[in-house]
Amino acid sequence: MTSESAGSGESREHLVATPEPSIRPADSGWPIRRWVELGLALVIVTAMWWPLTWWRLGAAPFHTKGEPREALVVWEMTHGGGWILPRRNGTEIPSKPPMFHWLGALASWVSGRTDEGTVRMPSALASLLGLYGVVLAGSAWWSVRAGMFSAFVLATSFEWTRAATNARVDMVLTLGLEASLLALLFFWRSRKVVWLAVLYPAMAWAVLAKGPVGVALPALVTIGLLATTWNANAFHTGHWREVVDWPALRELRPLRGLAFVAAVAGAWYVAALYEGGWAFFRKQILAENIFTFVHDPDWGGGHRHGLLYLPVQWFLGSLPWSLLWPVVALDVWRRRRMLGRSDPLVGLMIWIAVVFLFYEFAASKRGVYLLALYPAVALFCGWWWSELSDLEPSWGERWRTVLAYGAHAFSAVLAAALAGLGAVKLGLSLGWIELSGGASEAWRLLLGVAQRAVSGATLISGVGCIVLWWWTGRALQEQKWRRSLLLVFFATWTVAVTVRSWWLPAFAQQVTLRDFMAAVRAASGSEPVYFWGIFDYQAVYYFYGHIPLLGADGLESAPAFLLVDREAWVNPASKLRTLYEEVPLNLAHGEARRRLVLLRRKAS
C-alpha cells in the first residue's frame, strides 16, 4: 500500500480490506534522489555482506567431502592439469562443468596461491552479485527500500549464507539462473531486446556451471509465463494464433538465443567429450543429468529421498524468514484479484513453482538444489516488508504471538549456551560429563571446539545475539512488525557472523585432515604414498599431490607407505599386520588421526 493512501483519511480497516496491486504507477524517469538511494542501498548491502561472507573466508580448513572434491579440480588447473577436463588425483573425471573451477583457478592465479580462501572466492562473489540482483529488481519493480529489504532476507537465509562460503558449484550456478530469470521477467514486462543480452549469456554461464539445467529452468519458466496469456475463447473458437501470446515468444528469439548458448557452452562440451570420451559422457551427461531423475538404483546417483524431503529442507534452509511465509502468503492471497499477468509477483510465483517442482520430482534431492528459488522468495519477502513500512497490518496477531514466544525461547537457549561457554572460558572443566557411543565422541569434539573458539569477542557477540532476539520478541509483542523484522535481520546476521568467523573454523580444526596430511608428508619424505581400501578427497588435497589407489592384490608389491582406514587396521585378522606397522604421528587434534592411519612397511 502506498504512503499516499496511508496518509488519507480512510480507516485502517478499509485499507486492509482493499488491497492494491504490487506495481506502483511508473515514473517517467528516476529522479536523482532515487539514484542516490539505490547507490546507498548497494553500499549498505556490500557493508553487510563483507563480514558475513568475505571476512575470514579461508579461516576454516576443508573438513567435508564436497569442498575438497571441487578444490582438487582447481588445484589440478593451477598445477598443470589442463583447463578443459583436469582429472582429480590425476585419474578421476570431474562431476561438474568447469565454470566454478575456472573462476577458482583465476582467483588463485591473481592471489598467487591455491588455498581454501581462493577456492571459495567464486561462491562469495557470486553471492554478492546475487544480492545486487535482488536490490536492482526490487528497486525497479517497487522501491529501493523493497530491494534492500530483499537483500537482507536473502543474505541471512541459512542455505544462502552457507552456500556463499562453500567451495561448491551451487552459488555460481544460482547466479547464472538468477540473472537469466530476472532478465526474462524484465523482458516479459517491457519487451525490450536489451534484456536478451543478459538472458542468453546468463543461461550459457549456468550451463557451464552445472549443465543443461541452466537451459531447462529458464525454458520452463518461459512456458509458465506463456501460460498466463492463455485465451480460452480463442481456444474454443479455433483461433489458434490467439490462444497464447505467440508474438511475445517470437520477440524472445529463442532459436537464435539457444544457438548462442549451444555455441558458447557447447564448445567446452565438445572439447571435453573429445578428451574424455565415453567416461566423460557417462559421468557428466548421463549420471549427472539423466540418472538423477531415475529411481532405479542400478543406474547410479545418490541423494535419493522422498517427496517430503525438499519441503522440509526448503523451510529449514530459509530460516528465520520461512517463519514469515504464512503472513506473506495471506497478504498475497488478499491481493490476488489485483494481480495482472505482468505483475512481478506473478512471475516470481512461476519462478518458485518451476524450480521447486523440477527438483521435487527428481529422484536425487539435496536442499541446496533449491538455491535458485531463494532470490524469488527474498523478493516476495522484501516487497511485503516494504509494504509494512507504509501500514502495519492489523491481521496475523496469533502468528505474531507465536513468533514472539519463539524469539524469547531462542534467546533463552542462547543464554544457557553462553553460560556454559563462559564456564569453559573461566577454566571450569566439563570433562566429568560422560556419554556413551557416538554421543561421547561428539561431546569431546564439542568441548574441543569450545576451548578453541571461546574468546572475549565470541562472548560479546553472544551477548549481543541474546539481547537482539529478546528485543525482537518484545517488538513482536508490541505489534511492531517493521521494527521486529529489522531486529530479526540484525540478530540473524550477528549469529551468522559469529558462527562462520569463529565457531566453524574451530570445529573444522578438530576434524580436518590438514594437520594429519602435513605429518604424512613429513613422515613419507620422497617415498610415494598409496591408498588401500579407502579413498579420501580431503587427504589428497592436503597431500598437495597424487595418492594412487592400490588394488586388492597390490599388497604383493608391498609399497613403502599406505593410508588405510583405522577400523581396517585395528582388525586382528587384517593381513596388513604381517607386512606393515603404524607410523606414530604427533598431532594436536586426534579426530583426524582416528579416521586414517599411516602404515610403513616393516623392515625385512
Order of alpha helices (4+ residues) and beta strands (2+ residues): alpha-alpha-alpha-alpha-alpha-alpha-alpha-alpha-alpha-alpha-alpha-alpha-alpha-alpha-alpha-alpha-alpha-alpha-alpha-alpha-alpha-alpha-alpha-alpha-beta-alpha-beta-beta-alpha-beta-alpha-beta
